[in-house]
Amino acid sequence: MLNLIHHPASGERTHPPLVIAHGLYGSGRNWGVIARRLADTRDVWAVDMRNHGESPRTESHSYPDLAADLAEVARHVGAPVDLLGHSMGGKAAMQLALTQPDLIRRLIVADIAPVAYSHDQTRHIDAMRALDLTGLTTRGEADRRLSAHIDDPSLRAFFLQSLDLKAEGGPRWRLNFDTLAREMPKIVGWPGTQGQFDRPALFLTGADSHYVKPEYRDTIRALFPAARFAKIPGTGHWLHAEKPREFEETARVFLNA
């Protein structure tokens, strides 16, 4: 079972549980604020995907395996669930929706399409591995050291959320770099899964992102006939981090419709 972060409903439970699946190099902790705010009329469960956070380390990181992990979570918390996945988590969510649609009531896919991409994310693994962990005790010092390898402060802040400074034996990354690097072609790819998810699906993208191009819409509609499309202005691929309130409100309107 994946590691789960439970945000119990703060009021009367009038909607199904919501499961949130993060993207590559992320964790369930990244979604804390949005998860808590969406937990007004439902239980929200943010997961650590395999090879991330406190979830199991495995040799495989294929989308059929990631979808099987989410299926186990859905059954555990009470299917059918609403499912929200960003980037890698969005592909895992789509894989589950196409292969076991009865487990999902409504689907939100954040800034990703069911296609193979050509970009390679292993450079970020190289940068995180290059961070000198010797004597590291503060997040500020970790950021300073990581700046030698990554210029973007927002990317550094995101990656450093997966650095455990208080781990027994010294600082450690909560990421299985070996498997993620080896399986990168599968992570940026798409297994070509067929099928259809006929229930409501929202493809929510950043207006400045290039991950979901207009030419992908026919492919999306063939697999998700009830797909709707929405964009959040002024955001890129990390739309939920750049404008969390707008993201949360858009998700709430769709999920509660």
HELIX and SHEET records of a PDB file:
HELIX    1   1 GLY A   28  TRP A   31  5                                   4    
HELIX    2   2 GLY A   32  LEU A   38  1                                   7    
HELIX    3   3 TYR A   63  VAL A   77  1                                  15    
HELIX    4   4 MET A   88  THR A   99  1                                  12    
HELIX    5   5 PRO A  101  LEU A  103  5                                   3    
HELIX    6   6 THR A  122  ARG A  129  1                                   8    
HELIX    7   7 ARG A  139  LEU A  146  1                                   8    
HELIX    8   8 PRO A  153  LEU A  160  1                                   8    
HELIX    9   9 PHE A  177  ARG A  182  1                                   6    
HELIX   10  10 MET A  184  VAL A  188  1                                   5    
HELIX   11  11 PRO A  214  TYR A  216  5                                   3    
HELIX   12  12 ARG A  217  LEU A  223  1                                   7    
HELIX   13  13 LEU A  239  GLU A  242  1                                   4    
HELIX   14  14 PRO A  244  ASN A  256  1                                  13    
SHEET    1   A 7 ASN A   3  HIS A   7  0                                        
SHEET    2   A 7 VAL A  44  ASP A  48 -1                                        
SHEET    3   A 7 LEU A  18  ALA A  21  1                                        
SHEET    4   A 7 VAL A  81  HIS A  86  1                                        
SHEET    5   A 7 ILE A 104  ALA A 110  1                                        
SHEET    6   A 7 ALA A 201  GLY A 206  1                                        
SHEET    7   A 7 ALA A 227  ILE A 232  1                                        
SHEET    1   B 2 LEU A 163  ASP A 164  0                                        
SHEET    2   B 2 ARG A 172  TRP A 173 -1                                        
END                                                                             
